[in-house]
C-alpha cells in the first residue's frame, strides 16, 4: 500500500509553513516600501495602470506627485511612459491583485492599487506559486530518486539557498515565481516526450511564454526541452527528425509562447508605437567581458560564497552522465550558457540583492544533479553518511544564518568586500567599523563596460 504521508510531502509542507511563519512574523505588508518597491514596482505597475487608472501610457502619473515613488516608468518622446520590465509577473499576480482590489473595497482600505491588501496579495501569490512549483519538482525527483533523497533535496534547494530569502522576505520579486515556472516546465518537458499530445504541447508553449515574459534571459530553459535525452550525435539527428515528424506539435508550442506575449506586444505598440521595444534603454550585455569568476567567487556577490550548497549541484552534473544520462547534456548546456549570459550583464552583481539572485530560477534544474550527489554520498559507509548528513545540516543552518545577516545588514546589498565579510563573519548586526570596510560598486563605468575605478 502506498504511504499516505511521505518524507518529501512533509518537507514540502515544512518549507511552506516556514515561509508563512516568517512572513507573518515580519509582516512586511504592513510596512510601506517593503513589498511593492524597487523592481516589484516595475513588474506590478501594469496592473493598477490597466485596471484602476485605465491608462497604460502612465500619463495619469503626471498630474499627481503621489505616484512618483509608486510607478516606475521611463518618459518617451511621444509623452507616454514605458515600463522597463516585461509583464510576465503581472500576469501571475493578476488573480491575487483582483482579489486584493475587491478586499480593499470591502474592508474600506483605499482602493488605489497600493497599501496593505495589495501587498498581502502579492506575498500570498508568491507562496501559492512556490508551493505549486515544489509540487512539480517533487514529482520529477520522485521519478528518479527515493522519497528520502527527494525530501533532503527540497529542503536544501529552498532552505539551504537564497531562494528562502526571496520566498519569505522579498517574495514579490521575480525569482521564486520563475523558479516555480522552471519546475513546471521541466516536469511537462519530461511528460511531453512520454506523451507528445496537443494538450501537453500547448502547456509547454504557455510555460515557455510566461517564463520568457517574466525575464527574457530565462527563455534559455528551452535548451532543456531541445536537448532532453540527447547523449550522442546520432540521438541529435533522430531528435531533428522527430521534431519534423511532430511539426504540428512544435508549431502549437510556438503558438502557445507567442500567445502569452501578445499583451506585451500590444502594450509596446500602444505606448511606444513599436511592436518590439528594447525597454532596458542604456543597460547592455558585454559578452566579450563576462565576469564569471566575480559572479561565482567574489566577496561582493559570489554565488558559491553566499550559496555554498550549490557546490554539490555543480559537482553532481558530472555524475549525471552515468546516473541520469538523459539529464546530462541539457543540464550542462543550460548551466554553461546561463552562467555566461548572466555574468555578461553590465551590472553583473545585479544591484541590491542577497547573493546571486538571477541564478535562483536555475535551482529547479540543478536540484537534479544535487539529488544525484546526495544519493551517491548517502549510499556510502555509515561514517561517511553521517558526516555528510551533518554537513548538509550545517549548510542549511549556514544559509539561515546568512539570511539573518543580510536582513540585519551585516551582509551589504551591493558593497561587500573581503575585509567587511570577515569582520562580521560571526555577527548578525553590523557595527560602525563594518561601514568603513565596504566599497560601493562603480555603476557608471560598469554601464560602459569599463573596469571599476
C-alpha positions as CSV (number, residue, x, y, z in Angstrom):
1,X,0.0,0.0,0.0
2,X,1.3,3.4,-0.9
3,X,2.1,5.6,2.1
4,X,-0.3,8.5,2.6
5,X,2.4,10.7,4.1
6,X,5.9,10.7,2.8
7,X,9.2,12.4,3.8
8,X,9.0,14.5,0.6
9,X,5.5,15.7,1.2
10,X,6.4,16.6,4.8
11,X,9.4,18.5,3.6
12,X,7.2,20.3,1.1
13,X,4.8,21.2,3.9
14,X,7.6,22.3,6.3
15,X,9.0,24.6,3.7
16,X,5.7,26.4,3.0
17,X,4.9,26.7,6.7
18,X,8.4,28.1,7.4
19,X,7.9,30.7,4.8
20,X,4.4,31.6,6.0
21,X,5.7,31.7,9.6
22,X,8.4,34.1,8.6
23,X,6.0,36.3,6.6
24,X,3.5,36.6,9.5
25,X,6.3,37.4,11.9
26,X,7.9,40.2,9.9
27,X,4.5,41.4,8.5
28,X,6.1,43.3,5.6
29,X,2.6,44.0,4.1
30,X,2.0,46.5,6.9
31,X,5.2,48.4,6.1
32,X,5.3,50.9,3.3
33,X,8.0,50.3,0.7
34,X,8.7,46.7,1.7
35,X,6.7,44.6,-0.7
36,X,5.7,46.8,-3.7
37,X,9.0,48.5,-4.1
38,X,12.2,48.5,-6.2
39,X,11.9,46.0,-9.1
40,X,8.5,45.0,-8.0
41,X,7.2,48.4,-8.8
42,X,8.1,47.8,-12.4
43,X,6.7,44.3,-12.5
44,X,3.5,45.4,-10.8
45,X,2.8,48.8,-12.5
46,X,0.8,47.3,-15.4
47,X,-2.0,46.2,-13.0
48,X,-3.1,49.4,-11.3
49,X,-2.5,51.3,-14.6
50,X,-4.7,48.9,-16.5
51,X,-7.4,48.0,-14.0
52,X,-7.7,51.1,-11.8
53,X,-6.5,54.1,-13.7
54,X,-7.3,52.8,-17.2
55,X,-4.2,54.3,-18.7
56,X,-1.3,52.2,-19.8
57,X,0.6,55.2,-21.1
58,X,1.1,56.2,-17.5
59,X,0.1,59.8,-18.2
60,X,-2.1,59.8,-15.1
61,X,1.1,60.0,-13.0
62,X,2.0,63.4,-14.4
63,X,-0.6,65.4,-12.5
64,X,-0.2,63.7,-9.1
65,X,3.1,63.6,-7.3
66,X,1.9,60.8,-5.1
67,X,2.8,58.4,-8.0
68,X,6.5,59.4,-8.1
69,X,7.5,56.5,-5.8
70,X,4.7,54.1,-6.9
71,X,5.1,54.0,-10.7
72,X,8.5,53.5,-12.2
73,X,8.2,54.2,-15.9
74,X,10.5,56.0,-18.3
75,X,9.3,59.0,-20.3
76,X,9.3,58.8,-24.1
77,X,9.5,61.5,-26.7
78,X,5.8,61.0,-27.6
79,X,4.8,61.9,-24.0
80,X,4.0,58.4,-22.9
81,X,5.9,56.4,-20.3
82,X,7.1,52.9,-20.7
83,X,7.7,50.2,-18.0
84,X,11.2,48.7,-18.3
85,X,10.2,45.2,-17.1
86,X,8.1,43.0,-19.2
87,X,4.6,42.0,-17.9
88,X,5.1,38.3,-17.1
89,X,4.9,38.8,-13.3
90,X,1.8,40.9,-13.7
91,X,0.1,38.0,-15.4
92,X,0.9,35.8,-12.4
93,X,0.0,38.5,-9.9
94,X,-3.3,39.2,-11.7
95,X,-5.8,36.8,-9.8
96,X,-4.3,37.9,-6.4
97,X,-4.4,41.6,-7.5
98,X,-8.1,41.4,-8.4
99,X,-8.9,39.6,-5.1
100,X,-6.9,42.3,-3.2
101,X,-8.7,45.1,-5.0
102,X,-12.0,43.6,-4.1
103,X,-10.9,43.1,-0.5
104,X,-9.7,46.7,-0.3
105,X,-13.2,47.9,-1.3
106,X,-15.0,45.6,1.1
107,X,-12.7,46.4,4.1
108,X,-12.6,50.1,3.4
109,X,-9.0,50.4,2.5
110,X,-8.0,52.9,-0.1
111,X,-8.6,51.0,-3.4
112,X,-5.6,52.7,-5.1
113,X,-3.5,49.7,-6.1
114,X,-1.1,50.2,-3.2
115,X,-1.4,49.5,0.5
116,X,-1.8,46.5,2.8
117,X,-4.4,44.4,0.9
118,X,-2.3,44.6,-2.4
119,X,1.0,43.9,-0.6
120,X,-0.5,41.0,1.2
121,X,-2.0,39.6,-2.0
122,X,1.4,39.7,-3.7
123,X,3.0,37.8,-0.8
124,X,0.3,35.2,-1.0
125,X,0.8,34.8,-4.7
126,X,4.4,34.0,-4.1
127,X,3.6,31.3,-1.6
128,X,1.0,29.8,-3.9
129,X,3.3,29.6,-6.9
130,X,6.2,28.3,-4.9
131,X,4.0,25.6,-3.4
132,X,2.9,24.7,-6.9
133,X,6.5,24.7,-8.3
134,X,7.7,22.5,-5.4
135,X,4.8,20.1,-6.2
136,X,6.1,19.6,-9.8
137,X,9.8,19.4,-8.6
138,X,8.8,16.8,-6.1
139,X,7.1,14.7,-8.8
140,X,10.2,15.0,-11.0
141,X,12.6,14.0,-8.2
142,X,10.4,11.1,-7.1
143,X,10.5,9.7,-10.6
144,X,14.3,9.1,-10.3
145,X,15.1,9.2,-6.6
146,X,13.9,7.8,-3.3
147,X,11.4,9.7,-1.1
148,X,14.1,10.5,1.4
149,X,16.6,11.9,-1.1
150,X,13.7,13.9,-2.6
151,X,12.9,15.3,0.8
152,X,16.5,16.3,1.6
153,X,16.9,17.9,-1.8
154,X,13.8,20.0,-1.5
155,X,14.9,21.3,1.9
156,X,18.4,22.0,0.7
157,X,17.3,23.8,-2.5
158,X,15.0,26.2,-0.6
159,X,16.2,26.5,3.0
160,X,19.8,26.0,2.1
161,X,20.0,28.7,-0.5
162,X,18.9,32.3,-1.1
163,X,15.7,31.0,-2.6
164,X,14.3,31.1,1.0
165,X,15.1,34.8,1.3
166,X,13.4,35.6,-2.0
167,X,10.4,33.4,-1.0
168,X,9.8,34.9,2.5
169,X,11.4,38.4,2.7
170,X,11.4,39.8,-0.8
171,X,8.8,37.4,-2.0
172,X,7.2,39.6,-4.6
173,X,10.4,39.7,-6.6
174,X,10.5,37.5,-9.7
175,X,12.8,34.7,-8.6
176,X,10.6,32.4,-6.7
177,X,8.0,32.8,-9.4
178,X,10.5,31.9,-12.2
179,X,11.8,29.0,-10.1
180,X,8.3,27.6,-9.9
181,X,7.7,28.0,-13.6
182,X,11.0,26.3,-14.3
183,X,9.9,23.4,-12.1
184,X,6.6,23.1,-14.1
185,X,8.5,23.4,-17.4
186,X,10.9,20.6,-16.5
187,X,8.0,18.3,-15.4
188,X,6.0,18.9,-18.6
189,X,9.0,18.5,-20.8
190,X,9.7,15.0,-19.5
191,X,5.9,14.3,-19.7
192,X,5.8,15.7,-23.2
193,X,8.4,13.3,-24.5
194,X,6.5,10.4,-23.0
195,X,3.1,11.7,-24.3
196,X,3.5,14.3,-27.0
197,X,-0.1,15.4,-27.2
198,X,-1.7,18.7,-28.4
199,X,-2.6,19.5,-24.8
200,X,0.9,18.9,-23.4
201,X,2.4,20.9,-26.3
202,X,0.2,23.9,-25.6
203,X,1.1,23.7,-21.9
204,X,4.8,23.7,-22.8
205,X,4.3,26.7,-25.0
206,X,2.4,28.7,-22.4
207,X,5.1,27.9,-19.8
208,X,7.9,28.9,-22.1
209,X,6.0,32.1,-22.9
210,X,5.4,33.1,-19.3
211,X,9.0,32.2,-18.3
212,X,10.4,34.4,-21.0
213,X,7.9,37.2,-20.3
214,X,9.0,37.3,-16.7
215,X,12.6,37.7,-17.6
216,X,13.6,37.3,-21.3
217,X,17.0,35.7,-20.5
218,X,15.2,32.9,-18.7
219,X,14.0,31.6,-22.1
220,X,17.3,29.7,-22.0
221,X,15.3,26.9,-20.2
222,X,14.2,26.0,-23.7
223,X,17.6,24.3,-24.1
224,X,16.4,21.7,-21.6
225,X,13.4,20.9,-23.9
226,X,15.6,20.8,-27.0
227,X,18.4,18.6,-25.6
228,X,16.4,16.4,-23.3
229,X,17.6,12.7,-23.7
230,X,20.3,13.8,-26.2
231,X,23.5,11.9,-25.5
232,X,25.1,11.5,-28.9
233,X,25.3,12.9,-32.4
234,X,23.0,10.1,-33.6
235,X,20.4,11.0,-31.0
236,X,20.6,14.6,-32.0
237,X,19.9,13.6,-35.7
238,X,16.9,11.5,-34.5
239,X,15.7,14.5,-32.5
240,X,15.7,16.7,-35.6
241,X,13.8,14.0,-37.4
242,X,11.3,13.6,-34.6
243,X,10.6,17.4,-34.5
244,X,10.0,17.4,-38.2
245,X,7.6,14.5,-37.8
246,X,5.8,16.3,-35.0
247,X,5.9,19.7,-36.7
248,X,2.2,20.3,-35.8
249,X,3.0,19.9,-32.1
250,X,6.1,22.1,-32.4
251,X,4.0,24.8,-34.1
252,X,1.5,24.5,-31.2
253,X,4.3,25.0,-28.7
254,X,5.5,28.1,-30.6
255,X,1.9,29.4,-30.8
256,X,1.4,29.0,-27.0
257,X,4.6,31.0,-26.4
258,X,3.5,33.8,-28.8
259,X,0.0,33.9,-27.3
260,X,1.4,34.8,-23.9
261,X,3.5,37.6,-25.4
262,X,0.6,39.2,-27.3
263,X,-0.5,41.5,-24.4
264,X,3.1,42.7,-24.1
265,X,3.4,43.4,-27.8
266,X,0.1,45.3,-27.8
267,X,1.4,47.3,-24.8
268,X,4.6,48.3,-26.6
269,X,2.6,49.2,-29.7
270,X,0.1,51.4,-27.8
271,X,2.8,53.1,-25.7
272,X,5.8,53.3,-28.0
273,X,4.4,52.9,-31.4
274,X,6.6,49.8,-32.0
275,X,5.7,46.2,-31.8
276,X,9.1,45.3,-30.4
277,X,10.8,47.8,-28.0
278,X,14.1,47.4,-26.0
279,X,12.9,48.9,-22.7
280,X,16.2,48.4,-20.9
281,X,17.5,51.6,-22.6
282,X,21.2,52.0,-21.8
283,X,21.5,48.7,-20.0
284,X,23.5,46.2,-22.0
285,X,25.3,42.9,-22.1
286,X,29.1,42.8,-22.6
287,X,29.6,39.3,-24.0
288,X,33.3,39.9,-24.6
289,X,33.8,40.8,-20.9
290,X,31.9,38.3,-18.8
291,X,32.5,38.5,-15.0
292,X,32.3,34.7,-14.4
293,X,34.9,34.5,-11.7
294,X,33.5,37.6,-9.9
295,X,30.0,36.2,-10.1
296,X,31.0,32.8,-8.7
297,X,33.6,33.7,-6.1
298,X,33.8,37.4,-5.3
299,X,33.1,38.7,-1.8
300,X,30.7,41.2,-3.3
301,X,28.2,38.7,-4.6
302,X,30.0,35.4,-5.2
303,X,27.3,32.7,-5.8
304,X,29.3,29.9,-4.3
305,X,30.5,32.0,-1.4
306,X,26.9,33.0,-0.4
307,X,25.2,29.8,-1.6
308,X,27.8,27.0,-0.9
309,X,25.0,24.4,-1.1
310,X,25.1,24.7,-4.8
311,X,28.7,23.4,-5.0
312,X,27.0,19.9,-4.6
313,X,24.8,20.7,-7.6
314,X,27.7,21.7,-9.8
315,X,29.7,18.6,-8.8
316,X,26.5,16.5,-9.4
317,X,26.4,17.5,-13.1
318,X,29.5,15.3,-13.7
319,X,27.6,12.3,-12.1
320,X,24.6,12.7,-14.3
321,X,26.5,11.1,-17.3
322,X,26.4,7.7,-15.6
323,X,23.4,8.0,-13.2
324,X,20.9,10.0,-15.3
325,X,22.3,10.4,-18.8
326,X,19.0,11.9,-20.1
327,X,19.7,15.0,-17.9
328,X,23.5,15.3,-18.6
329,X,23.6,17.3,-21.9
330,X,20.6,19.6,-21.3
331,X,21.7,20.4,-17.8
332,X,25.3,21.0,-18.7
333,X,24.4,23.0,-21.8
334,X,21.9,25.2,-19.9
335,X,24.3,25.7,-17.0
336,X,27.2,26.9,-19.1
337,X,25.2,29.2,-21.4
338,X,23.2,30.6,-18.4
339,X,26.3,31.4,-16.4
340,X,27.9,33.1,-19.4
341,X,24.9,35.3,-20.2
342,X,24.0,36.2,-16.6
343,X,27.6,37.3,-15.9
344,X,27.8,39.2,-19.1
345,X,25.2,41.7,-18.0
346,X,26.7,45.2,-17.3
347,X,25.7,45.0,-13.6
348,X,27.0,41.5,-13.0
349,X,26.2,41.8,-9.3
350,X,22.6,42.7,-10.1
351,X,22.2,45.7,-7.8
352,X,20.9,45.3,-4.3
353,X,20.5,41.6,-3.5
354,X,21.3,38.7,-1.3
355,X,23.8,36.5,-3.1
356,X,23.4,35.9,-6.9
357,X,19.7,36.2,-7.3
358,X,19.4,35.7,-11.1
359,X,20.6,32.1,-10.6
360,X,17.8,31.2,-8.3
361,X,15.4,30.0,-11.1
362,X,18.1,27.6,-12.3
363,X,17.9,25.7,-8.9
364,X,14.9,23.9,-10.3
365,X,17.1,22.1,-12.8
366,X,20.2,22.0,-10.5
367,X,18.1,20.1,-8.0
368,X,18.5,17.0,-10.2
369,X,22.4,16.9,-10.0
370,X,22.2,17.9,-6.3
371,X,19.9,14.9,-5.6
372,X,22.4,12.7,-7.6
373,X,25.2,13.8,-5.2
374,X,23.1,13.3,-2.2
375,X,22.1,9.8,-3.3
376,X,25.7,8.9,-4.1
377,X,27.2,10.1,-0.8
378,X,24.3,8.8,1.4
379,X,24.9,5.3,-0.1
380,X,28.5,5.2,1.4
381,X,29.5,3.6,4.7
382,X,28.0,4.8,7.9
383,X,30.8,7.2,8.9
384,X,30.8,9.0,5.6
385,X,27.0,9.0,5.5
386,X,26.7,10.5,9.0
387,X,29.4,13.1,8.2
388,X,27.7,14.1,5.0
389,X,24.2,14.4,6.7
390,X,25.9,16.6,9.3
391,X,27.5,18.8,6.6
392,X,24.1,19.2,4.8
393,X,22.6,20.2,8.1
394,X,25.3,22.7,8.8
395,X,25.0,24.2,5.3
396,X,21.2,24.7,5.8
397,X,21.9,26.4,9.2
398,X,24.6,28.5,7.5
399,X,22.1,29.7,4.9
400,X,19.6,30.6,7.6
401,X,22.4,32.5,9.4
402,X,23.4,34.4,6.3
403,X,19.8,35.2,5.6
404,X,19.6,36.8,9.0
405,X,22.9,38.6,8.4
406,X,21.6,40.1,5.2
407,X,18.3,41.0,6.8
408,X,20.0,42.9,9.6
409,X,22.7,44.4,7.4
410,X,26.0,42.6,8.2
411,X,25.9,41.4,4.6
412,X,25.7,44.5,2.5
413,X,23.3,44.5,-0.6
414,X,26.0,45.6,-3.1
415,X,29.2,46.8,-1.5
416,X,30.7,43.8,0.4
417,X,34.5,43.4,0.5
418,X,36.7,40.7,1.8
419,X,37.5,42.8,4.9
420,X,33.8,43.5,5.6
421,X,33.0,39.8,5.2
422,X,35.5,38.6,7.7
423,X,34.9,41.5,10.1
424,X,31.2,40.4,10.5
425,X,31.7,36.7,9.8
426,X,30.3,35.7,13.3
427,X,27.8,38.5,13.9
428,X,24.4,39.3,12.6
429,X,24.3,43.0,13.0
430,X,27.0,45.4,11.6
431,X,29.0,47.8,13.7
432,X,30.5,51.2,12.8
433,X,33.7,49.6,11.6
434,X,31.8,47.5,9.0
435,X,30.7,50.6,7.1
436,X,34.3,51.7,6.8
437,X,35.2,48.4,5.2
438,X,32.6,48.2,2.4
439,X,33.1,49.7,-1.0
440,X,30.3,50.7,-3.4
441,X,30.4,49.4,-7.0
442,X,31.3,51.7,-9.8
443,X,27.9,51.8,-11.6
444,X,28.9,54.4,-14.1
445,X,31.9,52.5,-15.5
446,X,30.0,49.2,-15.4
447,X,27.3,50.7,-17.6
448,X,30.0,51.5,-20.2
449,X,31.6,48.1,-19.9
450,X,34.7,49.6,-18.3
451,X,36.7,48.3,-15.3
452,X,35.9,49.8,-11.9
453,X,38.0,52.7,-10.7
